[in-house]
Amino acid sequence: MLWFHYLVAVLNVRLDRARTAPSRGASAVEWVIITAIIAGVAFGLAALIRTLVEGRQADIENGFGGGGGGGGGG
């Protein structure tokens, strides 16, 4: 979750700059909005990929009889 705190800090810095720079305020706000949209899409894709990978992992484990190893035998 460290990356999330970093993202929030970066967005806060951008928002602060947007509020305090009168001549560049509109441009800075646009960049903040664009950054937030890109971050949202990235988080969404990461969640989707994680779900797909976990589902595929479960399929593979079930194919091997539950996985887990520890066969003991030999």
Buried (B, 14 or more C-beta within 10 A) or exposed (E): EEEEEEBEEEBEEBBEBBEEEEEEEEEBBEBBEEBBEEBEEEEEEEEEEEEEEEEEEEEEEEEEEEEEEEEEEE
